[in-house]
């Protein structure tokens, strides 16, 4: 039992307890941002979504081998923490299609790019929204600007002593000014080693039916801050698109019957034991499609269904990995500025002066008071 307790302590440690943990987050974050930049450059008219996702996942896996590569560290686990997804227009997320189910990007498509990687189980995730061709107006521009400003307001509200509900309220305030809706049911999680969905969360939209417990930000917190904004009602539903993103359910066991399921599950346990993956990246794709069905039936993997708003609406997403340090808050990855902000045309803007000042302010930082010189 003592060994189990020690193992649990390792998973509960923060970078305050072990500063080297933050180095792993930072290294993963650098790769995450580089992958996001590459994905943005590839997301052009007539580009194939599956091909982009595959190229970006391969890029992350290759880059991960270049860091912590000394003799002592090269055996550290590393890999995809969230497979690259490109979700278009009203599709909210989790679209990482197989080659035979893929889509081609069109001019003026609104594209949400999400991805993540980890080193030794310490995860960095990011997401960004672009428009193919760069120009947008009306509600397409409004959801992008609202989501980006909501991210800025949220990151400036994450500080030592702040509350998760403060962040949710700022997201709502921004969306109210832009006359759009925060997407319901979206949660931003505090992350720990090998865990992207910790119990302490920030809800994207507070409703009478959907509330979460209050908690206070403390030094050592690492938060995967996820902002979704919709031009519609803000209600996502499951899309009629193949689910390809899954995560292993660690506490479930079952003796699988079919050879396809056993082969598929063996690969999952070897390559993706704790974090999300896409079956589109499996060498034996046909076997994976067959094998995953039995695994779902027996709750061995959890599906990340492709979600969508109503046709004709638009959904924007921005995601950042945020760390709370004793005297400051930092964005490790994500949170990049909008490209071509001037090409997003709308007459809506932030009206509240206090909210505008918060968005324009720097991230939380304790400023040392200067001591007066003795005369």
Beta strands, then each sheet from edge to edge (+ up, - down):
strand 1: 78-88
strand 2: 91-93
strand 3: 110-119
strand 4: 122-131
strand 5: 136-137
strand 6: 181-182
strand 7: 187-190
strand 8: 201-203
strand 9: 222-230
strand 10: 237-238
strand 11: 245-248
strand 12: 277-278
strand 13: 301-304
strand 14: 307-308
strand 15: 315-325
strand 16: 328-334
strand 17: 344-345
sheet 1: 1+ 3- 4+
sheet 2: 2+ 14- 10+
sheet 3: 5+ 17+
sheet 4: 6+ 9- 7+ 8-
sheet 5: 6+ 9- 15+ 16-
sheet 6: 12+ 11- 13+
end
